[in-house]
Amino acid sequence: QKEVEQNSGPLSVPEGAIASLNCTYSDRGSQSFFWYRQYSGKSPELIMFIYSNGDKEDGRFTAQLNKASQYVSLLIRDSQPSDSATYLCAVSGSARQLTFGSGTQLTVLP
Amino acid sequence: DADVTQTPRNRITKTGKRIMLECSQTKGHDRMYWYRQDPGLGLRLIYYSFDVKDINKGEISDGYSVSRQAQAKFSLSLESAIPNQTALYFCATSDIGVGGADEQYFGPGTRLTVT
């Protein structure tokens, strides 16, 4: 079982809709959770991190964490074509290393 | 100027050759990392360093070595390149953030092809 699993996609949503990206992790000792955006051929770019249960909002992005269910999600409201990218979930455990999921490719259709 | 730079950006080399990828950062971070990315496999950690005297193996260190020449420089070497080391290589840096979260910041990547 992979340590960090993401819905593989690809995921397509119409412009203006809410995109929902999901991630589960296996290590209950995981402490911090990150969402990165990666455009094709480019490096990952940090969007948000969360370390407490509940929701964290930043503009159109909301990260949600449920440690009991070992689940973290990213909601993108009012999706724009410029949001089309691969989204990587990363989890930091007690060793302070990041373990990445394989990513979910999102396409926002105009 | 970019905070994290990698050289070269693209490299084609032959099987058996030694190659070095270099990473420099101006962010003042102590922690540096090397990852490789393969299609469908996400990012996998090769080596990481929490300071100049601290080097640690990651998930896939076999066939690779590293050198931390200074706080700002971290190099990755392939002593004898093989075709399955063809991948996109990223350097990243981090410092301890809020709540202990180690936000990592990535360089632009090096696309390496071993023929």
Interface residues (C-beta under 8 A of the other chain):
Chain A: Q31 S32 F34 K42 S43 P44 E45 L46 F49 Y51 S52 L88 A90 S92 R96 Q97 L98 T99 F100 G101 S102 G103
Chain B: G40 L41 G42 L43 R44 L45 Y48 F50 G58 F90 G97 G99 G100 A101 D102 E103 Q104 Y105 F106 G107 P108 G109
